[in-house]
Amino acid sequence: MRLKLLLRYPRDRILASKIISNKKAPTGFAGRPVVLDLTTPNLMFDAGRHLFSIAHYAAANDSQVMLRCRGLILSGIVHKVFGRALLESANVTYLKAQDQIPDGSLVLTDHERSSSRLSTHSGSTNQAGSSVRQIYLRIGRDLPQSSPVMPYPMHPWTLQNEVEEETLALANQPERDALILFAGCQKPRYGRPWMEEQFGVLSRLDILNMVRREFSGTVVEHPRHFTNHLQASPAPSEIRILNSRDHSIPAKDWLPTLANAHFFLCGPGGRQPICHHLTEAMAVGTIPILEYGDRVFPRLTDGVDSIQFSGREGLIRAIQRIHEMDREELDRMREQVSAFYREHLCGKKFLRRLLQDEIQGEELAMPFHEKNLY
């Protein structure tokens, strides 16, 4: 791994040093410190977005984050666009691998407790019996049998533009001018057979092409210019499919765009099923249509907080069901979707529960990868 990092990120060590030397020490974060204690590049996947989201949610809980790792790991992190954003965050500071972890910290780590790194590298305050709590991040593809699961975060660009009160207001917005929306990347890699071969679910492009073919009379592929006062019909029928290549939506407008549809087609990512679209849609009360409800923790329930399907015929039947729903049922599901997000998928709330030791155990699952990294 050392040679790999040296070869891949030769200049990023210098960039990391510049960022650290130019940073001011975090101030005003009075909450319990969070330490990201890393020995591997495992958390660099998805451009480092999961690292960034932890720091973002920590700041929202008034907590400082300390990134503790060796220089080569730091170089790899800074090479990632959101890894660099992590290090530049106002609440983040850097600890060398041999530096002491402050007593009372919540330590999130990519190595198991058996390595005894806390006592070996951290000084007397981190011996057994201290108030430091270490949690192992089990990064991979498999859902655990018993461990809590970290919610998949919104995209960092969305996180940086989200205002909690505005998100809740969008979730309570009943007037929506599209029945179903998909907006996002439609590059060829989202249509490869990998998803069906590895996870047994249709690829994103398979889903979109099936909808285009079977419901061509109601599909449109251009955006509508929204106003603050929607004049939506009681039961809109439009299925809106937007390709981000042709219709890029600014991050500040992303959640309001989602909130203008009753349903969102939650196609999988490129290499694993769950995608940030799911969390973002549910945050604003937009009901997800998906084939991987069993990969959400706790599981989503068809007809309650989601519309679920299996295979191509199942997708067609699911959309036919949606067309038959009345306004009362749409409103009921919207409320249940929003409630599910607030209770189970809100990253700020999840991290607060960790900080307050309301979530028990010595490990957390992150089943967001194409393979297990443990």
C-alpha positions in Angstrom: 0.0 0.0 0.0 2.9 2.4 0.8 4.3 2.1 -2.7 0.9 2.4 -4.3 0.3 5.7 -2.4 3.8 7.0 -3.2 3.3 6.3 -6.9 -0.3 7.6 -7.1 -0.1 10.8 -5.0 3.4 12.2 -5.2 2.4 15.8 -5.0 -0.5 15.6 -2.6 1.6 15.4 0.5 2.9 18.9 -0.3 -0.7 20.2 -0.9 -1.8 18.6 2.4 1.1 20.3 4.3 0.1 23.7 2.8 -3.6 23.3 3.8 -2.6 22.3 7.3 0.0 25.1 7.7 -2.5 27.7 6.5 -5.4 26.6 8.7 -6.5 28.3 11.8 -7.1 26.1 14.8 -10.8 25.2 15.1 -12.7 27.3 17.6 -16.3 27.4 18.9 -16.8 23.6 18.6 -17.7 22.7 22.2 -19.2 19.3 21.6 -17.5 15.9 22.0 -14.5 15.5 19.7 -14.7 13.1 16.8 -11.4 11.4 15.7 -11.1 9.7 12.3 -8.3 7.3 13.0 -7.3 5.8 9.7 -4.6 3.3 8.6 -5.9 2.3 5.2 -7.3 4.0 2.0 -10.6 2.2 2.4 -12.6 5.4 3.2 -11.4 7.2 0.1 -14.0 5.6 -2.1 -16.7 7.8 -3.8 -14.1 10.6 -4.0 -14.0 10.8 -0.2 -17.6 11.8 0.2 -18.2 9.7 3.3 -15.2 11.2 5.1 -16.5 14.7 4.3 -20.1 13.9 5.4 -18.8 12.7 8.8 -17.0 16.1 9.3 -20.1 18.0 8.1 -22.5 16.2 10.5 -19.9 16.6 13.3 -19.9 20.4 12.7 -23.7 20.4 12.8 -23.4 18.8 16.2 -20.9 21.4 17.4 -18.0 18.9 17.3 -14.5 19.2 16.2 -13.0 16.4 14.0 -9.4 15.3 14.2 -8.0 13.4 11.3 -5.4 11.0 12.6 -3.3 9.1 10.1 0.2 8.8 8.6 1.4 11.1 5.9 0.8 8.7 3.0 -2.8 8.1 4.0 -3.2 11.9 4.3 -1.8 12.3 0.7 -4.4 9.9 -0.6 -7.2 11.6 1.2 -6.3 15.0 -0.1 -6.0 13.7 -3.6 -9.8 13.0 -3.5 -12.0 16.1 -4.1 -14.1 15.7 -1.0 -11.1 14.4 1.0 -9.5 17.8 0.4 -12.8 19.5 1.3 -12.7 17.5 4.6 -9.2 18.8 5.5 -10.2 22.4 4.6 -13.4 22.3 6.8 -13.4 24.8 9.6 -14.0 22.1 12.3 -11.2 19.7 11.1 -7.6 19.5 12.4 -4.9 17.0 11.7 -3.2 14.6 14.1 -0.1 12.6 13.2 -0.4 8.9 13.8 1.7 9.0 17.0 -0.3 12.0 18.4 -2.4 11.5 21.5 -6.2 11.2 21.1 -8.0 13.5 23.5 -9.8 11.9 26.4 -13.5 11.7 25.8 -13.3 11.4 22.1 -15.5 9.3 19.8 -13.0 7.5 17.6 -14.2 6.2 14.2 -11.6 3.9 12.7 -10.9 1.5 9.8 -8.9 -0.9 12.0 -10.3 -3.3 14.5 -9.9 -2.9 18.3 -7.6 -6.0 18.4 -4.8 -3.9 17.0 -4.7 -1.9 20.3 -3.6 1.2 18.4 -5.3 3.5 21.0 -3.0 2.4 23.9 0.1 1.9 21.7 0.1 5.3 20.0 -2.1 7.5 22.1 -0.6 8.0 25.5 -1.9 7.3 29.0 -5.3 9.0 28.6 -6.4 6.4 26.2 -5.7 3.3 28.2 -8.5 0.9 29.1 -11.0 2.5 31.3 -10.8 6.0 29.8 -13.8 7.6 28.2 -12.5 7.3 24.7 -14.9 5.2 22.6 -13.6 3.4 19.6 -16.0 2.2 16.8 -14.8 0.1 13.9 -16.2 1.1 10.5 -17.0 -2.1 8.6 -16.8 -0.9 5.0 -18.1 -3.2 2.2 -21.1 -4.5 0.3 -22.8 -6.9 2.7 -25.5 -5.9 5.1 -24.7 -6.9 8.7 -26.8 -9.2 10.8 -26.6 -7.1 14.0 -24.4 -4.0 13.6 -26.0 -0.5 13.2 -25.7 0.9 9.7 -24.5 4.4 8.9 -27.0 6.1 6.7 -25.9 6.8 3.1 -25.3 10.6 3.1 -26.5 13.2 0.7 -24.0 14.3 -1.9 -21.5 16.8 -0.4 -22.6 19.5 -2.8 -26.1 19.1 -1.6 -25.0 19.0 2.0 -23.2 22.3 1.7 -26.4 23.9 0.4 -28.9 22.2 2.6 -30.8 24.2 5.3 -32.6 21.9 7.7 -35.7 24.1 8.1 -36.0 24.5 4.4 -35.7 20.8 3.8 -38.5 20.1 6.3 -40.7 22.8 4.6 -40.1 21.1 1.2 -41.1 17.7 2.7 -44.4 19.3 3.8 -45.1 20.7 0.4 -48.2 18.9 -1.0 -48.3 20.6 -4.4 -46.0 18.8 -6.9 -46.2 19.2 -10.7 -44.6 15.9 -11.8 -45.8 12.4 -10.8 -42.3 10.8 -11.2 -38.9 12.3 -11.6 -35.4 11.0 -12.5 -32.6 13.5 -12.7 -29.0 12.5 -12.8 -26.1 10.9 -14.7 -26.9 8.6 -17.6 -23.4 7.7 -18.8 -23.0 4.2 -20.3 -21.3 2.9 -17.2 -24.8 3.1 -15.5 -26.1 0.5 -17.9 -23.5 -2.2 -17.6 -24.6 -5.7 -16.6 -22.6 -5.6 -13.4 -25.5 -4.5 -11.3 -27.8 -7.3 -12.3 -25.0 -9.9 -12.2 -23.7 -8.9 -8.8 -26.7 -7.6 -6.9 -29.7 -9.0 -8.8 -31.2 -5.6 -9.6 -31.7 -3.7 -12.9 -29.2 -1.1 -13.9 -30.1 2.6 -13.9 -30.3 2.7 -17.7 -32.3 -0.5 -17.9 -34.9 1.2 -15.6 -35.0 4.4 -17.5 -35.2 2.8 -20.9 -38.0 0.5 -19.8 -40.0 3.5 -18.5 -39.4 5.4 -21.7 -40.6 2.5 -23.8 -43.6 1.5 -21.7 -44.9 4.9 -20.7 -43.8 7.0 -23.7 -47.1 9.0 -23.6 -46.3 10.6 -20.3 -42.5 10.8 -20.4 -40.8 14.2 -21.0 -37.1 14.9 -21.0 -36.8 18.6 -20.4 -37.1 20.6 -17.2 -39.9 22.8 -16.2 -39.2 26.3 -14.9 -40.6 26.3 -11.4 -42.1 29.1 -9.5 -42.7 29.5 -5.8 -46.4 29.0 -6.3 -47.0 25.7 -8.0 -50.1 25.3 -10.1 -50.1 21.6 -10.0 -53.0 19.4 -10.9 -54.4 17.2 -8.1 -53.0 14.1 -9.7 -50.2 15.0 -12.2 -49.2 12.2 -14.6 -46.0 13.5 -16.0 -42.8 11.3 -15.8 -39.9 13.6 -16.1 -36.5 12.1 -17.0 -33.6 14.6 -17.0 -30.0 13.8 -18.0 -27.5 15.8 -16.1 -25.4 16.1 -19.2 -28.1 18.2 -20.9 -29.9 19.6 -17.9 -27.5 20.2 -15.0 -29.3 21.3 -11.9 -27.3 23.7 -9.5 -26.8 22.2 -6.1 -28.8 25.0 -4.4 -31.8 24.0 -6.6 -31.5 20.2 -6.2 -33.7 19.6 -3.2 -36.4 22.0 -4.4 -36.3 20.2 -7.8 -36.9 16.8 -6.1 -39.7 18.3 -4.0 -41.6 19.1 -7.2 -42.3 15.4 -7.9 -44.3 12.9 -5.9 -42.0 10.0 -6.8 -38.3 9.6 -7.6 -36.9 6.7 -9.7 -34.1 5.6 -7.5 -31.9 3.7 -10.0 -28.7 2.2 -8.6 -25.3 3.7 -8.8 -22.6 2.5 -11.2 -21.0 -0.3 -9.0 -23.4 -0.8 -6.0 -27.1 -0.3 -5.6 -27.6 2.4 -3.0 -27.2 6.0 -4.1 -27.4 9.5 -2.6 -30.5 10.2 -4.6 -32.5 8.0 -2.3 -31.6 9.9 0.9 -32.1 13.3 -0.8 -35.5 12.3 -2.2 -36.8 11.0 1.1 -35.5 14.1 2.9 -38.0 16.2 0.9 -40.9 13.7 1.1 -40.5 12.4 -2.4 -41.4 8.7 -2.5 -38.7 6.4 -3.8 -39.3 3.8 -6.5 -36.6 1.2 -6.1 -35.5 -2.4 -6.3 -33.2 -2.4 -3.4 -35.4 -1.5 -0.4 -33.8 -4.4 1.5 -30.4 -2.6 1.4 -31.8 0.3 3.5 -31.5 0.0 7.3 -34.1 -0.5 8.6 -35.7 -2.0 5.5 -38.2 0.2 3.6 -41.8 -1.1 3.3 -43.6 -1.3 0.0 -46.7 0.9 -0.1 -45.8 2.6 3.1 -42.5 4.6 2.7 -41.6 3.4 -0.8 -42.8 1.7 -4.0 -40.7 -1.4 -4.6 -40.5 -3.7 -7.5 -38.5 -6.7 -8.8 -37.4 -7.1 -12.4 -38.7 -5.5 -15.6 -42.3 -6.6 -15.3 -42.4 -5.6 -11.6 -41.2 -2.1 -12.6 -44.1 -1.8 -15.1 -46.6 -2.9 -12.5 -45.2 -0.5 -9.9 -45.7 2.5 -12.2 -49.2 1.3 -13.1 -50.0 1.2 -9.4 -48.7 4.7 -9.0 -50.9 6.1 -11.8 -53.9 4.7 -9.9 -53.1 6.4 -6.6 -55.4 9.2 -5.4 -54.2 12.4 -3.6 -55.0 11.1 -0.1 -52.7 8.1 -0.6 -49.9 10.3 -2.1 -50.1 12.6 0.9 -50.1 9.7 3.4 -47.0 8.2 1.8 -45.2 11.5 1.6 -45.6 12.0 5.3 -44.3 8.5 6.0 -41.3 9.0 3.7 -40.4 12.2 5.5 -40.8 10.6 8.9 -38.6 7.7 7.9 -35.8 10.1 6.7 -35.9 12.1 9.9 -35.8 9.0 12.1 -33.4 6.8 10.2 -31.5 8.5 7.4 -30.7 12.0 8.8 -26.9 12.0 9.1 -26.9 14.8 11.7 -29.2 12.9 14.0 -27.4 9.6 13.5 -24.1 11.2 14.5 -25.7 12.9 17.5 -26.9 9.5 18.7 -23.3 8.2 18.3 -21.9 11.2 20.2 -24.4 10.7 23.0 -23.8 6.9 23.1 -27.4 6.1 22.3 -26.2 3.7 19.6 -24.4 0.8 21.2 -21.8 -1.6 19.9 -18.2 -1.5 18.8 -18.7 -1.4 15.0 -20.8 0.3 12.4 -21.5 -1.0 9.0 -21.0 1.0 5.8 -22.5 -1.3 3.1 -21.8 1.1 0.3 -19.0 -0.6 -1.7 -18.9 -3.1 -4.5 -16.8 -5.5 -2.3 -16.0 -6.0 1.4 -12.9 -4.2 2.6 -12.5 -6.1 5.8 
